[in-house]
């Protein structure tokens, strides 16, 4: 039960910087791009990583385009809550669709 990197180098890889794909992110808008009385953040969706460190690919629904952003804040708790709610719904639907087996009692 080891990753290829762990078995080759003999130590576990650092995974503390991994993020949940599809989670909500808030991107900082620079002073050049925003106008007075507008929000200084944009809501986006985390899509992936890029080769350069600390840069993320973010889909911005307002612009309908994918951009590379550095200054982002992740809202992973929302993604985790959504995932748990969806998993609960799937289990409830499985219980509804599964035939109920009643215990048989031997009568003598």
N, C-alpha and C positions, 0 to 999 in steps of 0.2 A: 504494500500500500504506500508506495513512494512515487513522487513525481520524477520524470527523467533527470531534471536538474539536481534534485536531491540525491539521487543514486550516483550521479557522476561526480558532483563536488563534495558529497558527504555532509552537507548541511541544508537545512530547510530554507527555501526562498522566502523573501520578505513579501508578504501579500497585504500589508496594512494600507497600501495606497490604492488597492482595487476599489472600484466603485460599481454600483448596481446599474446595469444598462436599462435605459428607459426611465430613469428617475428624473424628477424635476430639478432643474438648475436655475439659478438666478445669475444672470450675467451683468457685469458692471458696464454701464454706458459711459463713454468718455465725455468730457466737457464739450468737445467739438461736435459731438453727435446729438446731444440733447438740448432742448430749448427750455425756456423759462416755464415753470409750472408743469413740467413733464416728469415722469418717473425716471429715476437714475438707474433702474435695473430693468432687464428684459427677462421674461419667463421663457425657458427653453427646455428641451429634452436631451438628456445625455445619450449620445449615439456611439462614441468610441474614443479611442486613443490615437495619438499621432507619434511618429518617431521622436520628435523633440520632447524633452521632459517638461512636465507641468503644463502641457497644452492639451486641451480636450476638444473633441468634435461635438458641436452642439447644434441641434436642429431648432431653428427659431420659427414657430408657426406664424408669427405676425409677418415675417418677411418671406415665408415659405422657401427657406434655403438653409443649407448646412454651412456653419462657419466654424473657424478655429478660434477658440477663446482661451485666455489664460486666467482672467479674474472671474472665477465662478464659485458659487456656493451651492452645495448639494443639499437637497431635501430628501434624504434616503429613508427617513422615518415614514414619510407618506407612501413611498414605494413598498416598504415592508408591510404597512397596514393594509394596502390594497391587495398585496399578494396573499396575506393571511385571510382576508375576507373572501377572496376568490377561491382559495383552497377550501374554506369552510363551505362555500356554496356548492363546490363540486362534490364534497362528501355528502351533503344533504341531498343533492340530486341523485347520487348513487344509491342512497338508502331508499329513495322513492322508486327508482327503477328496478332495484333488486327484488326478486320474489322473497316473500317472508316465509321462512321455514318454521313451522310450528313443531314443538317437541311432541313425539308420540308417546303415549302412556300405555304400557302393557296392562291389560285388564285380565285378571285370572279368574 
